[in-house]
Amino acid sequence: MSSYSSIIQLHLSKVEHLFIFGFHVLTISFPGSEDDSLPLQSELEGTDTQENVQQNTGQNIRENIRQNIRENIWDSFLDNFQDSFLETTEEKVQRLWRILKTAVYESTEKIRRHDWKPLDLEHGLEHVQRVMFKNTIHHIIYNVVTKEFICMKSKTDICVYHCDGRRKQEYMLGAPIEGMVYARQINRYVAWNMCPQVKVLGPDFQVISTNRSKESITCCLYNQDLNEIVTAGVGNVCTWHFYFGCRELICASTVTKGLTQQDVFTDLALERVPGNTAVMPRSQRCYAVCGKGVAVIDLLKATVISYEKRLHSRIITGITLFEAPKCVVTSSRDGNIKIWDENWNLQIMFVGHRGPVTALAVYPHGPYLLSASEDGTIRAWSLQLADQVDEIQMGVTVTLLGTEHGEDNIFSCADQRLDFWTIKHLYRQHTTIGHTITAIKDRSRGSPGHFPVRAACSCTDGTVRLISPETGEVISSLLLARGQQVADFDYCLPRESLLALTDRGDLVKANALANPMEVQWEVLASCQASQFCCFCIYAHMVDKELTHSRWLQAVAAGSEGKIRILGVKDNDRFLPIAGHQNGFLSVLDWKSGSTQYQVQAHESGKLLCMVANPINQQLITSGLCACSELKIFASTCKAGIVKIWDHNNQLMR
């Protein structure tokens, strides 16, 4: 018992100390007092105000507190110690299970309450880090290979940052430079200065070579498609090629004809060309900004194509290009952002900024733009909606925005402030079409080992595009006549044919192996007794192996008309079935489109939709909308009533 007493006394000394300093939150009862519960805080406040009069009373209170604590802790300890020896094994198990059950219940309750808390999920730019400098930032670029930001704090001081804003390393250059670009194909940096010189730098920013330029240099750009450098200055645009193991730069062409000494270029933008093919591209356009205008230069022919000098009312501050849709975007100190086609016809103009636009960049994912202005905001614009979709209040004037296609890391620069951003994805854009999609259909047949996965979609520009869902590649497109829209379409993968019904009632069959698709036959609405309003392809395949062999022949030959398998009869049937506005069904010939026979399907009138069910040899026609997962159907009528049916045609609601 003495050992237990010593342990308790040790703990009591700590507890007394704890309670003396924590008295303001504790309520303790004193035996024999009129109030069973007296706040210790009020007692001690009384002793503070009447310290000289009631000093002895305060000492008595503290002694009573210590004695009461000793008695309570000792009694509790003895009770628990005694219970642990008196309880049976069954009682001990039940007690432990009660403790475990209570702990589990409390944990699940906490999780459940946490799950029901609202979460704010945002898609788009998310701020990562901010770095402040003593002096104005001179230049900054992004290394897409190492995912690092290269910041020039001055003309000779370079600092490398991770994508999350952590500083990695700092370098000092032997000679000042004006700026640099990163050549990703050869892992080199290319810098320039006002001497004028171009320098090839290694990954550690050591100078590999220095070449003097005959023309002045004010801006520079890396041509990643052809692995060359493009520079521009006062009245000139030059291209530089890498030689001697990509260690030297030699000027390959210089464009000065059509330019004057008053043409001081400040920014460049390059048209993308296929650089991974053996065939050299015929041309590549370079857009050079000078004041209020833009000069278009063919780099391969070293000639000036056009020079528009009055695109804006004030100086142009940014230029960028879009591939889909193909257009040129310029921003200016007049506060406007303009979208131009290839012939400099104005398509869209954004006027949301309340000050001069100071920076412009392409959003890394999708047809969007990022712009900064002296109004202290960064705004995102959608080319599809032709409107602003996001706005970020910065509080300072951002002078530089940096993005890379497909990369989530973005930076913004404002004098002495550098901000790192990332793009938070609630969804990811897979394929850029360039026009609004009205319908999409998956027409994959069999296992992936037999046929590829294909999807077809109709768009508001009067086209049907065939897409590979796995890669997002647009394989082929059906172009309707100007002014026509797609009302319905269906795709037959084993025969690589696409049928489309126009809003005028014309039915068109096209070869999907050609791009754009070649029309094979057409049934005009004027030749129909009652206009087509819907259709589908009824596909009956006997042997999938033979069907796949015929498909391979069609792909190799470029047309289904050249399918020939000697000694094997083609028992597959693909029937275009069209629904008329008078309630009739027409079965058309696959090769010519002529009507083989008709049958009346609905006496009530127009067919709204039809679905082929070759497995059960059925064709379902109605105005119903079905949900196969829930096995329910929905029907509507002109009275404004919607009815829900189950798969046994029983009315549910």
C-alpha positions in Angstrom: 0.0 0.0 0.0 2.9 2.3 0.6 4.0 2.0 -3.0 0.5 2.9 -4.2 0.5 5.9 -1.8 3.8 7.2 -3.2 2.5 7.0 -6.7 -0.7 8.8 -5.8 1.2 11.5 -3.9 3.4 12.1 -7.0 0.4 12.5 -9.2 -1.3 14.7 -6.6 1.5 17.2 -6.6 1.1 17.7 -10.4 -2.7 17.8 -10.1 -2.6 20.5 -7.3 -0.3 22.6 -9.5 -2.6 22.2 -12.5 -5.7 23.1 -10.5 -4.1 26.1 -8.9 -3.3 27.6 -12.3 -6.5 26.5 -13.9 -8.9 27.6 -11.2 -10.9 29.9 -13.5 -12.6 27.1 -15.3 -13.3 24.7 -12.4 -16.2 24.5 -9.9 -15.5 22.7 -6.6 -17.8 21.9 -3.7 -16.8 22.4 -0.1 -18.3 20.3 2.5 -20.3 22.1 5.2 -20.7 25.4 3.2 -24.1 27.0 2.5 -23.6 26.7 -1.3 -22.8 23.2 -2.4 -21.0 24.6 -5.4 -18.8 27.7 -5.3 -16.9 29.0 -8.3 -13.2 29.0 -7.6 -12.8 32.0 -9.8 -15.2 34.2 -7.7 -13.4 33.1 -4.6 -10.0 34.0 -5.9 -11.3 37.3 -7.3 -12.5 38.1 -3.8 -9.1 37.3 -2.3 -7.5 39.6 -5.0 -9.7 42.6 -4.1 -9.4 42.1 -0.3 -6.0 40.6 -0.1 -4.9 42.5 3.0 -8.1 41.8 4.9 -8.7 38.1 4.0 -5.3 36.6 3.4 -5.8 33.9 5.9 -9.2 33.0 4.4 -7.5 32.5 0.9 -5.0 30.1 2.4 -7.7 28.1 4.0 -9.6 27.9 0.7 -6.5 26.5 -1.1 -5.9 24.0 1.7 -9.5 22.8 1.4 -9.1 22.5 -2.4 -6.0 20.3 -2.0 -7.6 18.1 0.6 -10.8 17.7 -1.4 -8.8 16.7 -4.5 -6.7 14.2 -2.6 -9.8 12.6 -1.2 -11.8 12.5 -4.5 -8.9 11.0 -6.5 -7.9 8.5 -3.9 -11.5 7.3 -3.5 -11.9 7.0 -7.3 -8.7 5.1 -7.6 -9.6 2.7 -4.8 -13.0 2.1 -6.3 -11.6 1.3 -9.7 -8.8 -0.8 -8.3 -11.2 -2.8 -6.2 -13.8 -3.2 -9.0 -11.1 -4.6 -11.3 -10.5 -7.5 -8.8 -14.1 -8.1 -7.9 -15.6 -8.2 -11.4 -15.9 -11.6 -13.1 -14.5 -12.4 -16.6 -17.9 -12.1 -18.1 -18.5 -8.7 -16.5 -15.1 -7.5 -17.6 -15.8 -8.5 -21.2 -19.2 -6.8 -21.2 -17.6 -3.6 -19.8 -14.9 -3.6 -22.5 -17.5 -4.2 -25.2 -19.6 -1.3 -23.9 -16.5 0.9 -24.1 -15.7 -0.3 -27.6 -19.3 0.1 -28.8 -19.5 3.6 -27.4 -16.2 4.5 -29.2 -17.3 3.1 -32.5 -20.7 4.8 -32.3 -19.1 8.1 -31.6 -16.7 7.7 -34.5 -19.4 6.8 -37.0 -21.5 9.7 -35.8 -18.6 12.1 -36.3 -18.0 10.7 -39.8 -21.7 11.0 -40.6 -21.9 14.6 -39.4 -18.7 15.5 -41.3 -20.0 13.9 -44.5 -23.1 16.1 -44.4 -21.2 19.3 -44.2 -21.4 21.3 -47.5 -18.2 21.4 -49.6 -17.3 24.1 -52.0 -15.9 22.4 -55.2 -14.6 24.8 -57.9 -13.4 24.1 -61.3 -10.7 26.3 -62.7 -7.8 28.4 -61.3 -6.6 27.7 -57.8 -3.9 29.8 -56.1 -0.9 27.9 -54.9 1.8 30.3 -53.7 2.9 33.9 -53.7 6.5 35.1 -53.8 7.5 38.7 -53.2 10.7 40.3 -54.4 12.5 43.5 -53.5 12.9 44.6 -57.1 10.7 44.3 -60.2 10.8 40.9 -61.9 12.7 41.0 -65.1 11.5 37.9 -66.9 10.0 34.5 -66.2 9.4 31.3 -68.2 8.1 27.7 -67.5 10.1 24.6 -68.1 7.5 22.0 -69.3 10.0 19.1 -68.9 11.1 19.6 -65.2 7.8 21.4 -64.2 9.8 24.3 -62.9 9.5 28.1 -63.1 12.6 30.0 -64.2 12.5 33.5 -62.8 15.0 36.2 -63.8 15.1 38.6 -60.8 17.5 40.7 -62.7 19.5 40.5 -66.0 22.1 38.3 -64.3 20.2 36.7 -61.4 18.1 33.6 -62.0 16.0 31.7 -59.5 14.4 28.3 -60.1 11.1 27.5 -58.3 9.2 24.2 -58.1 5.6 24.2 -59.4 4.3 24.5 -55.8 6.3 27.7 -55.2 9.2 26.3 -53.3 12.6 27.8 -54.2 15.0 25.2 -55.6 18.2 26.9 -56.6 19.7 30.3 -57.6 22.2 31.0 -60.4 24.3 34.0 -61.3 25.1 34.7 -65.0 28.4 36.0 -66.2 26.9 38.6 -68.5 23.5 40.3 -68.6 20.6 39.0 -70.9 17.3 40.5 -71.8 15.3 37.2 -71.8 15.3 33.6 -72.6 13.2 30.7 -74.0 13.3 27.0 -73.4 13.9 24.5 -76.3 12.2 21.4 -75.0 13.3 19.0 -77.8 17.0 19.5 -77.0 16.8 20.6 -73.3 18.6 23.9 -73.9 17.9 27.5 -73.0 18.3 30.3 -75.6 18.9 33.8 -74.3 19.4 37.1 -76.1 20.7 40.6 -75.3 20.8 44.0 -76.9 24.3 43.7 -78.3 22.6 41.9 -80.2 23.6 38.3 -79.4 21.9 34.9 -79.1 23.3 32.5 -76.5 22.8 28.7 -76.1 22.7 27.8 -72.4 22.8 24.4 -70.8 20.3 23.0 -68.2 22.5 24.6 -65.5 22.5 28.0 -67.4 26.2 27.7 -68.4 26.9 29.4 -71.7 27.6 26.8 -74.4 27.9 29.2 -77.4 27.4 32.9 -78.3 26.5 34.1 -81.8 26.2 37.7 -82.9 23.2 38.8 -84.8 23.3 41.2 -87.7 19.8 42.5 -86.8 18.5 43.9 -83.6 16.5 41.6 -81.2 13.6 42.7 -79.1 11.6 39.5 -78.7 12.2 35.7 -79.2 10.2 32.6 -79.5 10.9 28.8 -79.7 9.4 27.0 -82.7 8.8 23.6 -81.1 7.4 22.0 -84.3 10.5 22.6 -86.4 13.0 22.9 -83.5 14.2 26.4 -84.4 14.4 29.9 -82.9 12.5 32.9 -84.2 13.6 36.4 -83.3 12.2 39.8 -84.2 13.6 43.4 -83.7 13.5 46.7 -85.5 12.3 46.1 -89.0 13.3 42.4 -89.1 12.2 38.8 -88.4 14.8 36.1 -88.3 14.9 32.3 -88.0 17.8 30.4 -86.4 18.7 26.8 -86.8 20.7 24.6 -84.4 23.9 23.1 -85.6 26.9 21.1 -84.2 24.9 18.9 -81.9 22.4 21.6 -81.0 25.3 23.6 -79.5 25.4 26.5 -82.1 22.8 28.8 -83.5 23.1 30.1 -87.1 20.8 32.5 -88.8 18.9 30.7 -91.5 16.7 33.5 -93.0 16.0 37.1 -92.4 12.9 39.0 -93.4 13.3 42.7 -94.0 11.5 43.3 -97.3 8.2 45.1 -96.7 9.4 46.3 -93.2 10.9 49.6 -92.2 12.9 50.9 -89.3 9.7 52.3 -87.7 8.4 48.7 -87.3 9.6 47.7 -83.8 8.2 44.3 -83.0 7.3 43.5 -79.4 5.6 40.1 -79.4 5.4 37.0 -81.5 3.0 34.1 -82.1 3.6 31.0 -84.3 1.2 28.9 -86.2 1.4 25.2 -85.4 2.5 22.8 -88.2 3.1 19.0 -88.2 6.7 18.8 -87.3 6.9 15.0 -86.8 6.4 14.0 -90.4 9.0 13.3 -93.1 7.3 15.9 -95.4 8.4 19.5 -94.9 5.4 21.8 -94.4 4.7 24.2 -97.2 4.3 27.2 -95.0 4.3 28.4 -91.4 2.9 31.8 -90.4 4.5 34.0 -87.8 2.4 36.9 -86.3 4.6 39.8 -85.2 3.1 42.7 -83.1 4.1 46.2 -83.9 2.3 49.1 -82.2 -1.4 48.9 -83.1 -0.9 46.3 -85.9 0.3 42.8 -86.7 2.5 41.6 -89.5 2.0 38.1 -90.9 5.2 36.5 -92.2 5.7 33.2 -93.9 8.8 31.8 -92.2 9.6 29.1 -94.8 9.4 31.5 -97.7 10.8 34.4 -95.8 8.2 36.8 -97.1 5.6 39.2 -95.6 2.1 37.9 -96.3 0.1 40.8 -94.9 0.5 43.8 -92.6 -2.5 45.1 -90.7 -1.6 48.3 -89.0 -4.9 49.5 -87.5 -6.4 46.5 -85.6 -6.8 48.4 -82.3 -7.0 52.1 -81.4 -4.1 51.7 -78.9 -1.0 49.6 -78.6 -1.4 45.8 -78.8 -0.3 44.2 -75.5 -0.8 40.5 -76.4 -1.3 38.0 -79.2 -2.1 34.3 -79.3 -3.5 31.7 -81.7 -6.2 29.1 -81.6 -6.2 25.9 -83.7 -9.8 24.9 -83.1 -11.5 27.1 -84.1 -8.7 28.6 -86.2 -8.4 32.3 -85.2 -6.1 35.0 -84.0 -6.6 36.8 -80.7 -5.2 40.2 -79.8 -5.5 42.4 -76.7 -4.8 46.1 -76.4 -4.5 49.0 -74.0 -7.9 50.1 -75.3 -9.4 47.5 -73.0 -10.6 45.2 -75.8 -9.9 41.6 -76.7 -10.6 40.8 -80.4 -11.0 37.5 -82.1 -10.1 37.5 -85.9 -10.3 34.9 -88.6 -7.4 34.2 -91.0 -8.5 37.2 -93.3 -8.6 39.6 -90.3 -12.4 39.7 -90.2 -13.6 40.5 -86.7 -15.5 37.6 -85.2 -15.9 38.4 -81.4 -14.9 41.2 -79.2 -14.7 41.0 -75.4 -15.1 44.4 -73.6 -15.5 43.4 -69.9 -12.2 44.9 -68.6 -12.5 48.4 -67.0 -8.9 49.3 -67.9 -6.1 48.6 -70.4 -5.4 44.9 -71.0 -1.9 44.2 -69.9 -1.5 40.4 -70.5 -3.1 37.7 -72.6 -2.7 33.9 -72.6 -4.5 30.8 -73.9 -6.2 28.6 -71.2 -4.3 25.2 -71.1 -7.5 23.2 -71.6 -10.2 24.1 -74.0 -11.2 27.1 -76.1 -10.7 29.7 -73.3 -8.6 32.8 -72.8 -7.0 34.4 -69.8 -6.4 38.1 -69.6 -5.1 40.6 -67.1 -5.8 44.3 -66.9 -5.0 47.5 -65.0 -8.4 47.1 -63.3 -6.6 44.5 -61.0 -8.4 41.4 -62.3 -7.6 38.2 -64.2 -10.6 37.1 -66.3 -11.4 33.9 -68.2 -13.3 34.1 -71.5 -15.0 31.4 -73.4 -14.9 31.4 -77.2 -17.9 29.1 -77.4 -20.1 31.2 -75.2 -18.5 34.5 -76.4 -18.7 35.7 -72.8 -16.7 36.0 -69.5 -16.8 32.8 -67.4 -14.6 33.7 -64.5 -13.0 36.7 -62.7 -10.2 36.8 -60.0 -9.5 39.9 -58.0 -5.8 40.4 -57.8 -5.6 43.9 -56.4 -2.5 44.7 -58.5 -1.8 45.0 -62.2 -0.6 41.7 -63.7 1.9 42.4 -66.5 2.6 38.8 -67.6 0.6 35.5 -67.7 2.3 32.2 -68.5 0.5 29.0 -69.7 1.4 25.9 -71.6 -1.0 23.7 -73.6 -2.1 20.7 -71.5 -0.2 21.9 -68.4 -2.0 22.7 -65.1 0.8 25.0 -63.8 0.3 28.7 -64.5 2.1 31.8 -63.3 1.2 35.5 -63.1 3.7 38.3 -62.6 3.0 41.8 -61.3 6.1 44.0 -60.8 7.6 42.6 -57.5 5.0 39.9 -57.0 5.0 36.4 -58.5 1.9 34.1 -58.1 1.8 30.4 -58.9 -1.5 28.8 -59.9 -2.8 25.4 -60.7 -6.0 24.2 -62.4 -8.4 22.2 -60.3 -10.3 19.7 -62.4 -13.8 18.6 -61.6 -14.0 17.4 -65.2 -11.5 17.2 -68.1 -12.3 18.2 -71.6 -11.6 15.2 -73.9 -12.1 16.6 -77.4 -12.5 20.1 -78.8 -15.2 20.2 -81.5 -15.5 23.9 -82.0 -19.3 23.9 -82.2 -22.2 22.9 -80.0 -23.0 19.2 -79.9 -26.7 18.4 -80.3 -26.5 14.5 -80.0 -24.0 11.8 -79.5 -24.4 8.1 -80.1 -22.1 5.1 -79.2 -22.1 2.6 -82.0 -19.6 0.0 -80.8 -20.2 -3.6 -81.9 -18.9 -6.7 -80.2 -15.8 -6.9 -78.0 -12.9 -4.4 -78.4 -10.9 -7.3 -79.8 -13.2 -7.4 -82.8 -14.2 -3.8 -83.5 -12.8 -0.5 -82.2 -14.8 1.8 -80.0 -16.5 4.6 -82.0 -18.9 7.4 -81.3 -20.7 9.8 -83.6 -21.9 13.2 -82.8 -24.0 15.8 -84.6 -23.2 19.5 -84.3 -24.9 22.8 -84.9 -22.6 23.6 -87.9 -24.5 20.9 -89.9 -21.9 18.2 -89.5 -21.7 14.7 -88.1 -18.3 13.8 -86.7 -17.0 10.3 -86.1 -14.8 10.2 -82.9 -12.6 7.7 -81.2 -13.6 7.9 -77.5 -10.4 6.3 -76.4 -8.1 9.0 -77.9 -10.6 11.8 -78.6 -9.4 11.9 -82.2 -11.9 13.1 -84.8 -11.7 10.4 -87.5 -14.0 11.7 -90.1 -16.8 14.3 -90.7 -19.9 14.4 -92.8 -20.5 17.9 -94.2 -24.1 18.7 -95.1 -25.1 21.4 -97.6 -25.0 25.0 -96.3 -28.1 25.8 -94.2 -29.0 22.2 -93.5 -29.0 20.7 -89.9 -28.9 17.1 -88.7 -32.2 15.8 -87.4 -31.1 12.2 -86.8 -28.2 10.0 -87.7 -26.9 6.4 -87.2 -23.5 4.8 -87.8 -22.9 1.2 -89.0 -19.4 0.2 -87.8 -19.1 -3.2 -89.7 -19.7 -1.4 -93.0 -18.1 1.9 -92.1 -21.2 3.8 -93.3 -23.0 6.7 -91.7 -26.6 7.7 -92.4 -27.9 11.1 -91.6 -31.4 12.6 -91.8 -31.6 16.4 -92.4 -34.1 18.8 -91.0 -35.6 19.0 -94.6 -36.3 15.3 -94.6 -33.4 14.2 -96.9 -31.7 10.9 -96.0 -28.0 10.7 -96.8 -25.7 7.7 -96.7 -21.9 8.4 -96.7 -18.6 6.4 -96.6 -17.0 6.9 -93.2 -13.6 5.8 -94.4 -13.1 9.0 -96.3 -12.4 12.4 -94.6 -14.6 14.3 -95.3 -17.1 11.5 -95.9 -18.2 10.8 -99.4 -22.0 10.7 -100.1 -22.9 7.3 -101.7 -26.7 7.9 -102.2 -29.3 10.4 -101.1 -33.1 10.1 -100.8 -34.6 13.6 -101.2 -37.7 14.7 -99.4 -39.4 15.6 -102.6 -39.2 12.0 -103.7 -41.0 10.7 -100.6 -44.8 10.3 -100.4 -44.6 11.2 -96.7 -41.5 12.9 -95.3 -39.1 10.9 -93.2 -39.1 12.0 -89.5 -36.8 9.3 -87.9 -34.8 6.2 -88.9 -32.5 3.5 -87.6 -30.2 0.8 -88.9 -31.3 -2.8 -88.3 -28.1 -4.9 -88.1 -28.2 -8.7 -88.3 -24.8 -10.3 -88.1 -24.5 -14.1 -88.4 -20.8 -14.7 -87.8 -18.8 -12.0 -86.0 -15.5 -13.4 -87.2 -16.5 -13.2 -90.8 -18.1 -9.7 -90.2 -14.8 -8.6 -88.7 -12.9 -10.0 -91.7 -15.1 -8.0 -94.0 -14.6 -4.9 -92.0 -10.9 -5.3 -92.2 -11.2 -5.6 -96.0 -13.4 -2.4 -96.1 -10.8 -0.5 -94.1 -7.9 -1.6 -96.2 -9.8 -0.9 -99.5 -11.3 2.4 -98.3 -14.8 1.4 -99.1 -17.3 -1.3 -98.3 -18.0 -1.8 -102.0 -14.7 -3.7 -102.4 -15.4 -6.5 -99.9 -14.8 -9.9 -101.5 -14.5 -13.2 -99.7 -14.4 -16.0 -102.2 -16.5 -19.0 -101.5 -18.3 -17.5 -98.5 -21.8 -16.1 -98.8 -22.5 -12.8 -97.0 -25.5 -13.5 -94.8 -25.2 -10.3 -92.8 -28.0 -7.8 -93.3 -28.0 -4.1 -92.6 -31.4 -2.5 -93.2 -32.1 1.2 -93.1 -35.6 1.6 -91.7 -37.2 5.0 -91.9 -40.3 6.3 -90.2 -42.8 8.6 -91.9 -45.0 11.4 -90.6 -48.1 9.4 -91.7 -47.1 6.5 -89.4 -45.7 4.2 -92.0 -42.3 2.4 -91.9 -40.1 2.0 -95.0 -37.4 -0.6 -95.4 -34.7 0.8 -97.7 -32.1 -1.0 -99.8 -28.6 -0.7 -98.3 -26.8 -0.1 -101.6 -29.2 2.2 -103.4 -31.6 3.6 -100.9 -34.7 2.6 -102.8 -37.8 1.5 -100.9 -38.2 -2.3 -100.7 -41.5 -2.4 -98.9 -43.7 -0.4 -96.5 -45.8 -1.3 -93.5 -48.2 0.8 -91.4 -46.9 1.0 -87.8 -49.1 3.6 -86.1 -52.5 4.8 -87.2 -52.3 7.8 -84.9 -49.8 9.5 -87.1 -46.1 10.6 -86.8 -43.4 8.3 -85.5 -41.3 10.0 -82.9 -38.5 7.4 -82.5 -37.5 3.8 -83.2 -35.1 1.3 -81.7 -33.8 -1.8 -83.4 -33.6 -5.0 -81.3 -31.8 -7.6 -83.5 -31.3 -10.0 -80.7 -35.0 -10.6 -80.3 -35.7 -9.7 -84.0 -37.8 -6.7 -83.1 -38.2 -3.1 -84.1 -39.7 -0.9 -81.4 -41.4 2.3 -82.6 -43.1 4.9 -80.5 -42.8 8.3 -78.9 -41.4 6.8 -75.7 -38.3 7.6 -73.8 -36.7 4.6 -72.0 -34.3 4.1 -69.1 -32.9 0.6 -69.5 -31.2 0.6 -66.1 -34.5 1.2 -64.2 -36.6 -0.7 -66.8 -39.0 2.1 -67.2 -40.5 4.1 -70.1 -41.8 7.6 -70.2 -44.4 8.9 -72.7 -45.8 12.4 -73.3 -48.7 13.9 -75.1 -49.9 17.4 -76.2 -52.1 17.6 -73.1 -49.0 18.2 -71.1 -49.1 14.8 -69.3 -46.0 12.6 -68.6 -46.7 9.0 -67.9 -44.1 6.5 -66.5 -44.5 2.8 -67.4 -42.7 -0.3 -66.3 -41.3 -3.0 -68.6 -44.6 -4.9 -68.5 -46.5 -1.9 -69.8 -48.0 -1.2 -66.4 -48.7 2.4 -65.6 -46.5 3.4 -62.6 -47.1 7.2 -62.3 
